[in-house]
Amino acid sequence: MSPIIRKLYKHYYLGIFFIPLLINPWGFTFYSLPKNIWFLLFMGLAFGATAWKVMQNNHLELTYNRKLYGFIAVIFLSLIVSTIFSLSPVQSVYGHFENPQGMILLSLVLLHFFVCLRIFREKETIEIFFKIIKWITLFMCLHAIGQFFNIDPFLDVDNAEYLFRVYSTIGQPNFLGQFLIFPFFILLFEFDKKLSKKNLKKLLPSFLLFSLVLITIFLTKNRATWLALMFCSYFFLLRKIKIRVLYKWIFTILLFSVPIISFFTFDLVFRSFQVRLSLWQGALDIITVKNIWFGTGLETFQQGYLHVMPKEIFEYEQFYKTPSNVHNEFLHIFVERGLLGIFTYLLMIGFLLSSFWKKNKKNLSLAVPFALLAYMISVLFSFSTIEHLVFLAAFWAILINSVIHFSEKKINFRNPLFKIVILILLNLMMAFSFFGAYSLYKMDYELRQGIDVFITDLDKASHHFHEAADSSFFFSYPQEFTIKLLSRFYTGNQNEIDKLEKNLDRVAKINNENFIYHLTNLELAYLKNDRERFDQSYDQLLILTPHLPEVPTAAVDYYYEIGDCEAVIQSFNYLLQLVPSAYYLENSKDANERNEYRLFRKHATALFSAKSKYELCL
């Protein structure tokens, strides 16, 4: 084997870290699913490579630390238990469509962490990893800055629609800001090191890239990232400045008192903060004596929140947009995984903070713990996606390798039966990963094909949508999407209705007949003109989601279609109870209030369509 091939074989797994760049301009989901597919492919490769080593040798080497393995076992146990006691167990296993974080994916992330723990034992591999991050960052920053000036080779979009917030290949400004925390600290510590050594020749590239990162973070307008970076940069400066500890504490208290006092004294109001505050209050309302230990289950926050969601949320949030995440990773874990899950999270925070004072046995840069700390601060106002989890696992592996002592443990395969069982297990996991990647690709492809021909050839579009639904072994979204899109066009077509009923059965099994099932069932009841069926799901939804605007809106549409004006008036009056104050600002004398009405009307077109039907019934 040539040295180049040997090096590629040794470092092939580092390819997983190109995940932020993955997009699919020809797919239904431009940003998210390609990244999940990439992750599954590399996990499949890792399982395959491990199986190959087992076949070649009579042993398998593990990097072992009893306490660490015990802690990971507790995390895995919390995932299993929260899934077992979940409001929707099947959904907890697989997760949501675009950003799945069910038990299977999070378990794969834990296995990815073990791979990183193994490959990042060598400083050379860590240096290659940091170089990969810097090259990825260079591309993403240039791409993001180009977007600010409406220059994007992948999309033709006026960035003014996004308030000139940039997002690069991540697809969301907040997520891009969170990701750039990692290169920010790598470059900061690299720049500091070169400056202290007066290595001016190599200083310029680091300075230029660091400047690009700062510009891009600013253009994301992600205040959570700004806050995290300011806090950790200040912490970094405190460590470098040689003054008495007492003076550091006094200066810190004074510095952080200013924004806090200003916030309460001048009654500062930030729309995004008000949305999050309402979400956090709602998240606490979900917690009961029944679910406090193990949570409501992975990927069930939205289901729990809609039951307690106050109508005041629409003063800050779009009328027909309901939150699927609490935007606070600490609270999110508490709601979905209970006290057991939050216990493991607090232990991670404690370990991270203690690492700043532990002896670094490999003399690695403090960039790693600083990046992890800043990231954990930023997700107090946000949440993670698969690209973040992939890098988080790597940074945790590097940190743990640098402060914990490991032993090399060999698992021997002298017993042929034991070896066969391990090989079968590894091959099954490899097959599952590859099959999952193919299933996601097939589903994404068929949905896009269906959308492309929907206007010109309804039957062909229907074929593609049903193919996507049949390819979806893990998620109910393709079935929901197919029913909602086709139910208004196939009245009286019994063959098509039977297919849609089959899709609804799948939705019911995955979602445990929760609000998603009943919302989707309304569409089929509309298609079949089944008043009794519609009323049953409608009544259930008013109990499960009392303040969800889609429910009375669907009722107005259906009752108007069948000519029941009394029910139309009743449903619209219920809908009116949910509208925010912006609904009544059309004739305001204040220009800002009229603009607020204009924006509300833009995002609530279904409400005004329902209003027209209501007025015709008066």
JOBELMO-V824841 format. One record per helix or strand of 3 or more residues. SS is the DSSP state (~ for helix, > for strand). FROM is the first residue (numbers start at 1). LEN is the number of residues. Records with the same first field share a line. If there is no record, write none. Layout:
SS=FROM-LEN + FROM-LEN
This chain:
~=3-19 + 32-25 + 66-19 + 89-6 + 103-17 + 123-26 + 159-4 + 173-24 + 200-21 + 223-18 + 245-21 + 271-16 + 301-8 + 311-5 + 329-27 + 367-12 + 386-18 + 416-38 + 458-14 + 477-10 + 494-18 + 515-14 + 531-14 + 549-13 + 565-12 + 581-4 + 591-13 + 605-13
>=59-6 + 407-6
